[in-house]
Amino acid sequence: MSPAHELALYLVELGVCSAFGEDVHVDREPATPADVVTLYDTGGVEVIPDIELHTATIQVRTRSTDRQAGYELQELIAAAFLKPRAIADGLPVEFDAGGSRYIAFAARGDIVALGRDDNDRVLFTANYELQRQPLETST
């Protein structure tokens, strides 16, 4: 499964997007509903085969009829991925999603406002780089 797909399922499992009231999509943003979250696979940097460590990048895009709600949702998603205060609170930074263990997650910049679409809905994006390993290694 691709990182965007695994992480979309992870956000649904956590209930992060349920406060926003919409489904999470992968690689295609639907025209409706008005409020959506879409994750895109945006590439990868390298694979270290000896330990099956994959480095990849994703983009998270939110579309909202309410500017503040769209921005706050981006903040909730960032907190789910980046796990702020985890180390200070003695919690693990790593997490499992789909068939992978995510061992490192970093924001590549801040949340970016893209303006509004043709239907006056506010668009935000955030980009992340991550490292993941399969939960079951191939032999």
C-alpha positions in Angstrom: 0.0 0.0 0.0 1.3 3.5 -0.7 2.1 5.9 2.1 -0.8 8.2 1.2 -3.2 5.2 1.4 -1.9 3.9 4.7 -1.9 7.3 6.3 -5.4 8.1 5.0 -6.6 4.9 6.8 -4.6 5.9 9.9 -6.4 9.3 10.0 -9.8 7.6 9.7 -8.8 5.1 12.4 -7.8 7.9 14.8 -11.0 9.8 14.1 -9.0 13.0 13.3 -11.1 14.0 10.3 -14.5 13.0 11.8 -14.6 16.3 13.6 -14.5 17.9 10.2 -17.3 15.7 9.0 -15.9 14.3 5.7 -14.2 11.3 4.2 -10.5 11.1 3.5 -9.5 10.5 -0.1 -6.3 9.4 -1.8 -4.8 10.8 -5.0 -8.1 12.3 -6.3 -10.0 15.1 -4.7 -13.8 14.7 -5.5 -15.9 17.7 -6.5 -18.3 17.0 -3.6 -18.7 17.1 -0.7 -17.4 20.7 -0.1 -15.2 19.7 2.9 -12.6 17.1 2.1 -9.2 15.8 3.0 -7.0 14.3 0.2 -3.6 12.7 0.6 -1.2 12.4 -2.3 2.0 10.4 -2.8 4.5 12.9 -4.0 7.6 10.8 -4.4 10.4 9.1 -2.5 14.0 9.7 -2.0 15.7 6.4 -1.3 15.3 2.8 -0.2 17.9 1.3 2.1 17.5 -2.4 1.1 19.4 -4.1 4.0 16.9 -2.8 6.5 14.0 -2.2 4.1 13.8 1.5 5.1 11.8 3.6 2.6 11.9 7.4 2.5 8.8 9.0 0.9 6.9 12.3 0.7 3.2 13.0 0.9 1.0 16.0 0.6 -2.1 16.6 2.6 -4.7 18.9 1.1 -7.8 20.2 2.8 -10.7 22.0 1.2 -13.3 23.7 3.4 -16.2 26.1 3.3 -14.8 27.5 6.6 -11.3 28.9 6.6 -10.6 28.5 10.3 -12.0 24.9 10.3 -9.8 24.0 7.3 -6.7 25.3 9.0 -7.4 23.7 12.3 -7.9 20.4 10.6 -4.5 20.7 9.0 -3.1 21.3 12.6 -4.9 18.1 13.9 -3.4 16.1 11.0 0.1 17.5 11.7 -0.3 16.5 15.4 -1.3 13.0 14.4 1.7 12.6 12.2 4.4 14.5 14.1 3.3 13.5 17.6 4.3 16.7 19.3 5.2 16.3 23.0 5.4 12.5 22.6 9.0 12.3 23.9 8.4 14.8 26.7 5.3 12.8 27.8 7.1 9.5 27.5 5.1 8.3 24.5 6.3 6.6 21.4 7.0 8.7 18.3 6.7 5.7 16.0 3.3 4.4 14.8 1.9 1.6 12.7 -0.4 2.2 9.7 -1.5 -0.3 7.2 1.4 -2.7 6.6 4.1 -0.3 7.7 5.8 1.1 10.8 6.4 4.9 10.5 9.6 5.6 12.3 10.3 9.2 11.3 8.0 12.0 10.2 8.9 15.6 9.4 7.0 18.6 8.1 8.5 20.1 5.0 7.4 23.7 5.7 4.3 25.1 7.3 0.7 24.8 6.3 0.2 26.8 3.1 -3.0 28.6 2.1 -3.6 28.2 -1.6 -6.6 30.6 -1.8 -10.0 29.6 -2.9 -11.3 27.3 -5.6 -14.0 28.2 -8.2 -16.7 27.4 -5.6 -15.2 29.8 -3.0 -13.9 26.9 -0.8 -10.6 27.5 1.0 -7.6 25.2 0.1 -4.7 24.4 2.4 -1.8 22.0 1.9 1.0 20.6 4.0 3.9 18.4 2.9 5.7 15.7 4.9 8.7 13.5 4.5 8.6 10.1 6.2 10.5 7.0 6.8 8.8 3.6 7.0 9.5 0.0 7.2 7.3 -3.0 6.4 5.8 -4.6 9.4 6.6 -8.0 7.9 10.0 -8.1 6.2 10.4 -10.1 3.0 12.8 -13.0 3.1 
